[in-house]
């Protein structure tokens, strides 16, 4: 041994570091692969202690993608979380993110899985259209309207008359049986009355709303009385389902019943009183106001045993009033059919069927329809539990809801988010954080996620194309609970089908 040199320590004295022994021949690893993970029940993995860990993300519902921190699968949908998991108080979701962040694609995944779970998706007015391909791929019904391709008669009661006839037959059978059940008969009689009133109210609301949108002001009480009595006379005397031209002819007839409700016993005075109403109806009948969509009998009745989408993309070049009229008639017609089916299910005459309603581009719907559609959406958010209908609303930011002209409409619109069972946030600008925090409190980490996901896409140096790694990243928030971040995973078939930019790519 040379003087001044510290002798080497024996091997037994050396202690390994976190990655093994260092030095020559020590075998330390610079990189350790993560241990593989499997999902299983507590009974299946109990023997793996202490390597078992509890899951923070529920696995009930539609499989959406991987948790951004743990890598586990995240499952989520509005119906399963309400009926099976009991995680939300009502079957509704509100999706909010900037454009091109994957909102529509995420909703497509959810409704595809719900269809497999037995819940039928319904889209009552697809303006872009984004949902036509997926509904068609499900084998559902695509109802094209407008542009001479399809018609929806505002006076068409849909499935309501058949439902009334079915209830009346059941009522007669109960009374003519060996032991009449008077309580059951009273229940059926009340249900038939409810269906008739719903049919009258929905048709009158459609016509008055169309007149309102055509002239820009609400019809006065005299005009509403004339419209209501004219519809009653058509029900009693017309053979089959009347159209708007029949309603116009009835009002022009100046019959005694119409003059009585108009408080115009003289024919000339009656003609002067209904002149403005007549002008509005002529514009609707001839198609000069909203196009030819409402001028003919319904070309394709809506089905209740399959997914349905009303394709109104032909109206994208029309005025906002025309779009609002189309959406209002589609909503009233669709909800009337679903309501009739739910009444029959309540009475035990048919099997119960659950539905999920999708309202994408909510800001356009509310802006086009004003107070009418705001009220319709408001009612659907309050009664979806009773109606057996889940709802999914999609928009960009909170500003879309606060841009409505009337204060009462803005108050109702902000209530949509507050009453939603769950809210799914994608990439959003920093100025939206404070408004969101008042509805669903966000942690500092969650704020960082949402603002980071809003960053613009980067350019791939190899291909030169702009790619957005944050597209499909969402945060699920339920009340005051911590959010669940996930990244939507798409299959090859979904990537082929779910493409909102196909027109741009075809041109390129």
Secondary structure, 3 states (H helix, E strand, C coil): CCCCCCCCCCHHHCCCECCEECCCCCECCCCCCCCCCCCCCCCCCHHHCCCCCCCCCCCCCCEEEEECCCCCEEECCCCHHHHCCCCCCCCEEEEECCCCCCHHHHHHHHHHHHHHCCCEEEEEEECCCCCHHHHHHCCCEEEECCCCCCCCCCCCCCCHHHHHHHHHHHHHHHHCCCCCCHHHHHHHHHHHHHHHHHHHHHHHHHHHHHHHHHHCCCCCHHHHHHHHHHHHHHHHHCCCCCCHHHHHHHHHHCCHHHHHHCCCCCHHHHHHHCHHHHHHHHHHHHCCCCCHHHCCCCCCCCCCCCCEEEECHHHCCCCHHHHHHHHHHHHHHHHHHHHHHHHHHHCCCCCCCCEEEEECCHHHHHHHHHHHHHHHHHHHHHHHHHHCEEEEEEECCHHHHHCCCCHHHHHHHHHHHHHCCEEEECCCCHHHHHHHHCCCCCCHHHHHHHHHHCCCCEECCCCCCEECCCCCEEEEECCCCCCEEEEECCCHHHHHHCCCCHHHHHHC
